[in-house]
Amino acid sequence: MTENLQFLSMPNAPVATADVLILPVPLERTVSFKPGTALAPAAILKTTDQLEFYEEDAGWSPFKHLSISVLPAFDDDPALPPASWHAALERHVAALPKQNLLVALGGEHSLTPALAGSRMHEPGTVLFLDAHGDMRASYEGDRFSHACPVYRLLGQGHHVVMAGIRSVFEAEVDLVAREPRVTLFMDWDLRGPGQWNAFLDKVRSLDGPLYLSIDMDVFSPSLVPGVGTPQPGGFSWYQMIETLEVLFSRPQLDLRGVDLVEMVPEPSRVSEMVAAKLLQKIISFWGKAHGFDRKLQTGSQMQVEYD
């Protein structure tokens, strides 16, 4: 990916001073069903041109106050073995400025441990929204498979709060039973108001360093058909919005980074739009939670003409 990508066609701010950094990571090495996730970062960013600057749920125009920069893509290098490539990604992200919101756009879910590890050197919590357990020690002989990120996150010392899960391997069930650092909310259990509220209470209680990882297959395929490994069931749009509202309601939230992964562009472009809108919501909610709405209007939107 060599093209100069932008968010909502706004000019990219200097990396050192940008409030929001978007990192495209078009990794596609271990997908096991539908190909195409390497095309997702560019497709999502191009789709942002169809968004409004005003974000209706938080009730403001975030980019009047926030500056944003879409970084050059961190591309795959087939010459590197998996361990070397993931280590290179971790070093690359660790060198980026820290006092901002970092959102990585995948690409397959195997990239999450390198991203989380680069932003959370100490043990923290990963809020992991996905259709699949992703807890295998290895898959098809590869511990860097998209089926293994949770296992690797646990190896880094993190706690993992999982929700939307509706496809698990038997060994993953055994791991959850013996691993106190994993909190699992199966998708079916979230159908009832009691369990849904218990999940929101858990999100509300998260403390310390936090990383948010969203596999787009956490959504119902009726909403997001374009994913690598779709599963029946899943989050609705407004369940996701409620989750984000609860997460960002905590003023002292120490969010170290976010990734959106596993989207596959498809002909209707609905999946791209959901991902683009979700990206906007995350930025908006983060910005308002950090008081940017009370800061001067010197953001990226102020540098473009629009009607």
Contacts in CASP RR format, 6 or more apart in sequence:
PFRMAT RR
TARGET T0000
AUTHOR 0000-0000-0000
METHOD contacts of the structure
MODEL  1
MTENLQFLSMPNAPVATADVLILPVPLERTVSFKPGTALAPAAILKTTDQ
LEFYEEDAGWSPFKHLSISVLPAFDDDPALPPASWHAALERHVAALPKQN
LLVALGGEHSLTPALAGSRMHEPGTVLFLDAHGDMRASYEGDRFSHACPV
YRLLGQGHHVVMAGIRSVFEAEVDLVAREPRVTLFMDWDLRGPGQWNAFL
DKVRSLDGPLYLSIDMDVFSPSLVPGVGTPQPGGFSWYQMIETLEVLFSR
PQLDLRGVDLVEMVPEPSRVSEMVAAKLLQKIISFWGKAHGFDRKLQTGS
QMQVEYD
1 24 0 8 1.000
1 26 0 8 1.000
1 41 0 8 1.000
1 42 0 8 1.000
1 73 0 8 1.000
1 75 0 8 1.000
2 73 0 8 1.000
3 42 0 8 1.000
4 12 0 8 1.000
5 24 0 8 1.000
5 41 0 8 1.000
5 42 0 8 1.000
5 45 0 8 1.000
5 46 0 8 1.000
5 70 0 8 1.000
5 73 0 8 1.000
6 12 0 8 1.000
6 45 0 8 1.000
6 70 0 8 1.000
7 22 0 8 1.000
7 45 0 8 1.000
7 48 0 8 1.000
7 68 0 8 1.000
7 70 0 8 1.000
7 279 0 8 1.000
7 300 0 8 1.000
8 48 0 8 1.000
8 49 0 8 1.000
8 51 0 8 1.000
8 53 0 8 1.000
8 63 0 8 1.000
8 301 0 8 1.000
9 48 0 8 1.000
9 49 0 8 1.000
9 304 0 8 1.000
10 63 0 8 1.000
10 68 0 8 1.000
10 300 0 8 1.000
10 301 0 8 1.000
10 303 0 8 1.000
10 304 0 8 1.000
11 300 0 8 1.000
11 303 0 8 1.000
11 304 0 8 1.000
12 18 0 8 1.000
12 68 0 8 1.000
12 69 0 8 1.000
12 70 0 8 1.000
13 19 0 8 1.000
13 67 0 8 1.000
13 68 0 8 1.000
13 69 0 8 1.000
13 299 0 8 1.000
13 300 0 8 1.000
14 69 0 8 1.000
15 21 0 8 1.000
15 69 0 8 1.000
15 71 0 8 1.000
15 96 0 8 1.000
15 97 0 8 1.000
16 97 0 8 1.000
17 67 0 8 1.000
18 67 0 8 1.000
18 68 0 8 1.000
18 69 0 8 1.000
18 97 0 8 1.000
18 100 0 8 1.000
19 66 0 8 1.000
19 67 0 8 1.000
19 68 0 8 1.000
19 100 0 8 1.000
19 101 0 8 1.000
19 287 0 8 1.000
19 292 0 8 1.000
19 299 0 8 1.000
20 66 0 8 1.000
20 67 0 8 1.000
20 68 0 8 1.000
20 69 0 8 1.000
20 100 0 8 1.000
20 101 0 8 1.000
20 103 0 8 1.000
20 283 0 8 1.000
20 286 0 8 1.000
21 68 0 8 1.000
21 69 0 8 1.000
21 71 0 8 1.000
21 96 0 8 1.000
21 97 0 8 1.000
21 100 0 8 1.000
21 101 0 8 1.000
21 102 0 8 1.000
21 103 0 8 1.000
22 45 0 8 1.000
22 68 0 8 1.000
22 69 0 8 1.000
22 70 0 8 1.000
22 71 0 8 1.000
22 103 0 8 1.000
22 104 0 8 1.000
22 105 0 8 1.000
22 279 0 8 1.000
23 71 0 8 1.000
23 73 0 8 1.000
23 74 0 8 1.000
23 93 0 8 1.000
23 96 0 8 1.000
23 102 0 8 1.000
23 103 0 8 1.000
23 104 0 8 1.000
23 105 0 8 1.000
24 41 0 8 1.000
24 42 0 8 1.000
24 45 0 8 1.000
24 70 0 8 1.000
24 71 0 8 1.000
24 72 0 8 1.000
24 73 0 8 1.000
24 74 0 8 1.000
24 104 0 8 1.000
24 105 0 8 1.000
24 106 0 8 1.000
25 41 0 8 1.000
25 73 0 8 1.000
25 74 0 8 1.000
25 89 0 8 1.000
25 104 0 8 1.000
25 105 0 8 1.000
25 106 0 8 1.000
25 107 0 8 1.000
25 111 0 8 1.000
25 115 0 8 1.000
25 259 0 8 1.000
26 37 0 8 1.000
26 38 0 8 1.000
26 39 0 8 1.000
26 40 0 8 1.000
26 41 0 8 1.000
26 42 0 8 1.000
26 73 0 8 1.000
26 75 0 8 1.000
26 76 0 8 1.000
26 106 0 8 1.000
26 107 0 8 1.000
27 37 0 8 1.000
27 38 0 8 1.000
27 76 0 8 1.000
27 106 0 8 1.000
27 107 0 8 1.000
27 108 0 8 1.000
27 110 0 8 1.000
27 111 0 8 1.000
28 35 0 8 1.000
28 36 0 8 1.000
28 37 0 8 1.000
28 38 0 8 1.000
28 76 0 8 1.000
28 107 0 8 1.000
28 108 0 8 1.000
29 76 0 8 1.000
29 82 0 8 1.000
29 108 0 8 1.000
29 110 0 8 1.000
29 144 0 8 1.000
30 108 0 8 1.000
30 110 0 8 1.000
30 139 0 8 1.000
30 140 0 8 1.000
30 142 0 8 1.000
30 144 0 8 1.000
30 145 0 8 1.000
30 146 0 8 1.000
30 147 0 8 1.000
31 37 0 8 1.000
31 108 0 8 1.000
31 146 0 8 1.000
31 228 0 8 1.000
31 229 0 8 1.000
32 139 0 8 1.000
32 140 0 8 1.000
32 146 0 8 1.000
32 147 0 8 1.000
32 229 0 8 1.000
33 228 0 8 1.000
33 229 0 8 1.000
34 226 0 8 1.000
34 227 0 8 1.000
34 228 0 8 1.000
34 229 0 8 1.000
34 230 0 8 1.000
34 264 0 8 1.000
35 228 0 8 1.000
35 264 0 8 1.000
36 228 0 8 1.000
36 264 0 8 1.000
36 265 0 8 1.000
37 106 0 8 1.000
37 107 0 8 1.000
37 108 0 8 1.000
37 228 0 8 1.000
37 261 0 8 1.000
37 262 0 8 1.000
37 263 0 8 1.000
37 264 0 8 1.000
38 76 0 8 1.000
38 107 0 8 1.000
39 264 0 8 1.000
39 265 0 8 1.000
40 105 0 8 1.000
40 106 0 8 1.000
40 107 0 8 1.000
40 262 0 8 1.000
40 263 0 8 1.000
40 264 0 8 1.000
40 265 0 8 1.000
40 272 0 8 1.000
40 275 0 8 1.000
41 73 0 8 1.000
41 105 0 8 1.000
41 106 0 8 1.000
41 107 0 8 1.000
43 263 0 8 1.000
43 265 0 8 1.000
43 269 0 8 1.000
43 272 0 8 1.000
44 105 0 8 1.000
44 260 0 8 1.000
44 263 0 8 1.000
44 272 0 8 1.000
44 275 0 8 1.000
44 276 0 8 1.000
44 279 0 8 1.000
45 70 0 8 1.000
45 105 0 8 1.000
45 276 0 8 1.000
46 272 0 8 1.000
47 269 0 8 1.000
47 272 0 8 1.000
47 273 0 8 1.000
47 275 0 8 1.000
47 276 0 8 1.000
48 276 0 8 1.000
48 279 0 8 1.000
48 280 0 8 1.000
50 273 0 8 1.000
50 276 0 8 1.000
51 276 0 8 1.000
51 277 0 8 1.000
51 280 0 8 1.000
53 61 0 8 1.000
53 63 0 8 1.000
53 64 0 8 1.000
53 301 0 8 1.000
53 306 0 8 1.000
54 60 0 8 1.000
54 61 0 8 1.000
55 61 0 8 1.000
55 62 0 8 1.000
55 280 0 8 1.000
55 281 0 8 1.000
55 284 0 8 1.000
57 241 0 8 1.000
57 245 0 8 1.000
57 281 0 8 1.000
57 284 0 8 1.000
57 285 0 8 1.000
58 284 0 8 1.000
58 285 0 8 1.000
58 288 0 8 1.000
60 284 0 8 1.000
60 288 0 8 1.000
60 293 0 8 1.000
61 301 0 8 1.000
62 280 0 8 1.000
62 283 0 8 1.000
62 284 0 8 1.000
62 287 0 8 1.000
62 288 0 8 1.000
62 292 0 8 1.000
62 293 0 8 1.000
63 299 0 8 1.000
63 300 0 8 1.000
63 301 0 8 1.000
64 297 0 8 1.000
64 299 0 8 1.000
64 301 0 8 1.000
64 302 0 8 1.000
65 287 0 8 1.000
65 292 0 8 1.000
65 293 0 8 1.000
65 295 0 8 1.000
65 296 0 8 1.000
65 297 0 8 1.000
65 298 0 8 1.000
65 299 0 8 1.000
66 283 0 8 1.000
66 287 0 8 1.000
66 292 0 8 1.000
66 299 0 8 1.000
66 300 0 8 1.000
67 298 0 8 1.000
67 299 0 8 1.000
67 300 0 8 1.000
68 283 0 8 1.000
68 300 0 8 1.000
71 96 0 8 1.000
74 89 0 8 1.000
74 92 0 8 1.000
76 85 0 8 1.000
77 85 0 8 1.000
77 88 0 8 1.000
80 88 0 8 1.000
82 142 0 8 1.000
82 143 0 8 1.000
82 144 0 8 1.000
83 144 0 8 1.000
86 110 0 8 1.000
86 111 0 8 1.000
86 113 0 8 1.000
86 114 0 8 1.000
86 144 0 8 1.000
87 114 0 8 1.000
89 111 0 8 1.000
89 114 0 8 1.000
89 115 0 8 1.000
89 118 0 8 1.000
90 114 0 8 1.000
90 115 0 8 1.000
90 117 0 8 1.000
90 118 0 8 1.000
91 118 0 8 1.000
92 118 0 8 1.000
93 102 0 8 1.000
93 104 0 8 1.000
93 114 0 8 1.000
93 115 0 8 1.000
93 118 0 8 1.000
93 119 0 8 1.000
94 118 0 8 1.000
94 119 0 8 1.000
96 102 0 8 1.000
98 119 0 8 1.000
101 255 0 8 1.000
101 257 0 8 1.000
101 258 0 8 1.000
101 282 0 8 1.000
101 283 0 8 1.000
101 286 0 8 1.000
101 287 0 8 1.000
102 115 0 8 1.000
102 119 0 8 1.000
102 256 0 8 1.000
102 257 0 8 1.000
102 258 0 8 1.000
103 257 0 8 1.000
103 258 0 8 1.000
103 259 0 8 1.000
103 260 0 8 1.000
103 279 0 8 1.000
103 282 0 8 1.000
103 283 0 8 1.000
104 111 0 8 1.000
104 115 0 8 1.000
104 257 0 8 1.000
104 258 0 8 1.000
104 259 0 8 1.000
104 260 0 8 1.000
104 261 0 8 1.000
105 259 0 8 1.000
105 260 0 8 1.000
105 261 0 8 1.000
105 279 0 8 1.000
106 259 0 8 1.000
106 260 0 8 1.000
106 261 0 8 1.000
106 262 0 8 1.000
106 263 0 8 1.000
107 261 0 8 1.000
107 262 0 8 1.000
107 263 0 8 1.000
108 146 0 8 1.000
108 261 0 8 1.000
108 262 0 8 1.000
109 130 0 8 1.000
109 134 0 8 1.000
109 146 0 8 1.000
109 149 0 8 1.000
109 213 0 8 1.000
109 215 0 8 1.000
109 261 0 8 1.000
109 262 0 8 1.000
110 144 0 8 1.000
110 145 0 8 1.000
110 146 0 8 1.000
110 148 0 8 1.000
110 149 0 8 1.000
111 149 0 8 1.000
111 259 0 8 1.000
111 261 0 8 1.000
112 126 0 8 1.000
112 128 0 8 1.000
112 149 0 8 1.000
112 153 0 8 1.000
112 211 0 8 1.000
112 213 0 8 1.000
112 259 0 8 1.000
112 261 0 8 1.000
113 149 0 8 1.000
113 152 0 8 1.000
113 153 0 8 1.000
113 156 0 8 1.000
115 211 0 8 1.000
115 257 0 8 1.000
115 259 0 8 1.000
116 126 0 8 1.000
116 153 0 8 1.000
116 156 0 8 1.000
116 158 0 8 1.000
116 211 0 8 1.000
116 213 0 8 1.000
116 256 0 8 1.000
116 257 0 8 1.000
117 156 0 8 1.000
119 211 0 8 1.000
119 256 0 8 1.000
119 257 0 8 1.000
120 156 0 8 1.000
120 158 0 8 1.000
120 209 0 8 1.000
120 211 0 8 1.000
120 256 0 8 1.000
122 209 0 8 1.000
123 156 0 8 1.000
123 157 0 8 1.000
123 158 0 8 1.000
123 159 0 8 1.000
123 209 0 8 1.000
124 157 0 8 1.000
124 158 0 8 1.000
124 159 0 8 1.000
124 208 0 8 1.000
124 209 0 8 1.000
124 210 0 8 1.000
124 211 0 8 1.000
125 158 0 8 1.000
125 159 0 8 1.000
125 160 0 8 1.000
125 161 0 8 1.000
125 206 0 8 1.000
125 207 0 8 1.000
125 208 0 8 1.000
125 209 0 8 1.000
125 210 0 8 1.000
125 211 0 8 1.000
126 153 0 8 1.000
126 158 0 8 1.000
126 159 0 8 1.000
126 160 0 8 1.000
126 161 0 8 1.000
126 210 0 8 1.000
126 211 0 8 1.000
126 212 0 8 1.000
126 213 0 8 1.000
127 161 0 8 1.000
127 163 0 8 1.000
127 203 0 8 1.000
127 206 0 8 1.000
127 210 0 8 1.000
127 211 0 8 1.000
127 212 0 8 1.000
127 213 0 8 1.000
127 247 0 8 1.000
128 134 0 8 1.000
128 149 0 8 1.000
128 150 0 8 1.000
128 153 0 8 1.000
128 160 0 8 1.000
128 161 0 8 1.000
128 162 0 8 1.000
128 163 0 8 1.000
128 213 0 8 1.000
129 162 0 8 1.000
129 163 0 8 1.000
129 164 0 8 1.000
129 212 0 8 1.000
129 213 0 8 1.000
129 214 0 8 1.000
129 215 0 8 1.000
129 218 0 8 1.000
129 235 0 8 1.000
129 240 0 8 1.000
129 243 0 8 1.000
130 162 0 8 1.000
130 164 0 8 1.000
130 165 0 8 1.000
130 213 0 8 1.000
130 214 0 8 1.000
130 215 0 8 1.000
130 217 0 8 1.000
130 218 0 8 1.000
131 164 0 8 1.000
131 165 0 8 1.000
131 166 0 8 1.000
131 167 0 8 1.000
131 187 0 8 1.000
131 215 0 8 1.000
131 217 0 8 1.000
131 218 0 8 1.000
131 229 0 8 1.000
131 230 0 8 1.000
131 231 0 8 1.000
131 234 0 8 1.000
132 147 0 8 1.000
132 165 0 8 1.000
132 167 0 8 1.000
132 168 0 8 1.000
132 215 0 8 1.000
132 217 0 8 1.000
132 229 0 8 1.000
132 231 0 8 1.000
133 150 0 8 1.000
133 162 0 8 1.000
133 165 0 8 1.000
133 167 0 8 1.000
133 168 0 8 1.000
133 169 0 8 1.000
133 172 0 8 1.000
134 146 0 8 1.000
134 147 0 8 1.000
134 148 0 8 1.000
134 149 0 8 1.000
134 150 0 8 1.000
134 151 0 8 1.000
134 215 0 8 1.000
135 148 0 8 1.000
135 150 0 8 1.000
135 151 0 8 1.000
135 168 0 8 1.000
135 169 0 8 1.000
135 171 0 8 1.000
135 172 0 8 1.000
135 175 0 8 1.000
135 176 0 8 1.000
135 182 0 8 1.000
136 145 0 8 1.000
136 147 0 8 1.000
136 148 0 8 1.000
136 151 0 8 1.000
136 169 0 8 1.000
136 171 0 8 1.000
136 172 0 8 1.000
137 143 0 8 1.000
137 148 0 8 1.000
137 151 0 8 1.000
138 145 0 8 1.000
138 148 0 8 1.000
139 145 0 8 1.000
139 146 0 8 1.000
139 147 0 8 1.000
139 148 0 8 1.000
142 148 0 8 1.000
143 151 0 8 1.000
143 152 0 8 1.000
144 152 0 8 1.000
146 262 0 8 1.000
149 213 0 8 1.000
150 160 0 8 1.000
150 162 0 8 1.000
150 182 0 8 1.000
151 175 0 8 1.000
153 160 0 8 1.000
154 160 0 8 1.000
154 179 0 8 1.000
154 181 0 8 1.000
154 182 0 8 1.000
157 181 0 8 1.000
158 181 0 8 1.000
158 211 0 8 1.000
159 181 0 8 1.000
159 182 0 8 1.000
159 183 0 8 1.000
160 181 0 8 1.000
160 182 0 8 1.000
160 183 0 8 1.000
161 183 0 8 1.000
161 185 0 8 1.000
161 202 0 8 1.000
161 203 0 8 1.000
161 206 0 8 1.000
162 182 0 8 1.000
162 183 0 8 1.000
162 184 0 8 1.000
162 185 0 8 1.000
163 184 0 8 1.000
163 185 0 8 1.000
163 187 0 8 1.000
163 190 0 8 1.000
163 199 0 8 1.000
163 218 0 8 1.000
163 243 0 8 1.000
164 185 0 8 1.000
164 186 0 8 1.000
164 187 0 8 1.000
164 190 0 8 1.000
164 218 0 8 1.000
164 234 0 8 1.000
164 235 0 8 1.000
165 184 0 8 1.000
165 185 0 8 1.000
165 186 0 8 1.000
165 187 0 8 1.000
166 186 0 8 1.000
166 187 0 8 1.000
166 188 0 8 1.000
166 231 0 8 1.000
166 232 0 8 1.000
166 233 0 8 1.000
166 234 0 8 1.000
167 229 0 8 1.000
167 231 0 8 1.000
175 182 0 8 1.000
176 182 0 8 1.000
176 184 0 8 1.000
183 202 0 8 1.000
185 195 0 8 1.000
185 198 0 8 1.000
185 199 0 8 1.000
185 202 0 8 1.000
187 233 0 8 1.000
187 234 0 8 1.000
187 235 0 8 1.000
189 195 0 8 1.000
190 196 0 8 1.000
190 199 0 8 1.000
190 239 0 8 1.000
196 239 0 8 1.000
199 243 0 8 1.000
200 242 0 8 1.000
200 243 0 8 1.000
200 246 0 8 1.000
203 243 0 8 1.000
203 246 0 8 1.000
203 247 0 8 1.000
204 246 0 8 1.000
204 247 0 8 1.000
204 249 0 8 1.000
204 250 0 8 1.000
206 247 0 8 1.000
206 250 0 8 1.000
206 253 0 8 1.000
208 254 0 8 1.000
209 254 0 8 1.000
209 256 0 8 1.000
210 253 0 8 1.000
210 254 0 8 1.000
210 255 0 8 1.000
210 256 0 8 1.000
211 255 0 8 1.000
211 256 0 8 1.000
211 257 0 8 1.000
211 258 0 8 1.000
212 247 0 8 1.000
212 255 0 8 1.000
212 257 0 8 1.000
212 258 0 8 1.000
212 259 0 8 1.000
212 282 0 8 1.000
213 258 0 8 1.000
213 259 0 8 1.000
213 261 0 8 1.000
214 240 0 8 1.000
214 258 0 8 1.000
214 259 0 8 1.000
214 260 0 8 1.000
214 261 0 8 1.000
214 278 0 8 1.000
215 227 0 8 1.000
215 261 0 8 1.000
215 262 0 8 1.000
216 224 0 8 1.000
216 226 0 8 1.000
216 227 0 8 1.000
216 260 0 8 1.000
216 261 0 8 1.000
216 262 0 8 1.000
216 263 0 8 1.000
216 271 0 8 1.000
216 274 0 8 1.000
216 275 0 8 1.000
217 224 0 8 1.000
217 227 0 8 1.000
217 228 0 8 1.000
217 229 0 8 1.000
217 230 0 8 1.000
217 231 0 8 1.000
217 262 0 8 1.000
218 234 0 8 1.000
218 235 0 8 1.000
218 240 0 8 1.000
219 227 0 8 1.000
219 234 0 8 1.000
219 235 0 8 1.000
219 236 0 8 1.000
219 237 0 8 1.000
219 240 0 8 1.000
219 274 0 8 1.000
220 232 0 8 1.000
220 233 0 8 1.000
220 234 0 8 1.000
220 235 0 8 1.000
220 236 0 8 1.000
221 227 0 8 1.000
221 230 0 8 1.000
221 231 0 8 1.000
221 232 0 8 1.000
221 233 0 8 1.000
223 236 0 8 1.000
223 237 0 8 1.000
223 270 0 8 1.000
223 274 0 8 1.000
224 263 0 8 1.000
224 270 0 8 1.000
224 271 0 8 1.000
224 274 0 8 1.000
224 275 0 8 1.000
225 266 0 8 1.000
225 268 0 8 1.000
225 270 0 8 1.000
225 271 0 8 1.000
226 263 0 8 1.000
226 264 0 8 1.000
226 265 0 8 1.000
226 266 0 8 1.000
226 271 0 8 1.000
227 262 0 8 1.000
227 263 0 8 1.000
227 264 0 8 1.000
227 271 0 8 1.000
228 262 0 8 1.000
228 264 0 8 1.000
229 262 0 8 1.000
235 243 0 8 1.000
237 274 0 8 1.000
240 278 0 8 1.000
241 281 0 8 1.000
244 281 0 8 1.000
244 282 0 8 1.000
244 285 0 8 1.000
245 285 0 8 1.000
247 253 0 8 1.000
247 285 0 8 1.000
248 285 0 8 1.000
248 286 0 8 1.000
248 288 0 8 1.000
248 289 0 8 1.000
249 289 0 8 1.000
250 289 0 8 1.000
251 289 0 8 1.000
253 289 0 8 1.000
255 286 0 8 1.000
258 282 0 8 1.000
260 275 0 8 1.000
260 278 0 8 1.000
260 279 0 8 1.000
263 271 0 8 1.000
263 272 0 8 1.000
263 275 0 8 1.000
264 271 0 8 1.000
265 271 0 8 1.000
265 272 0 8 1.000
266 272 0 8 1.000
287 293 0 8 1.000
END
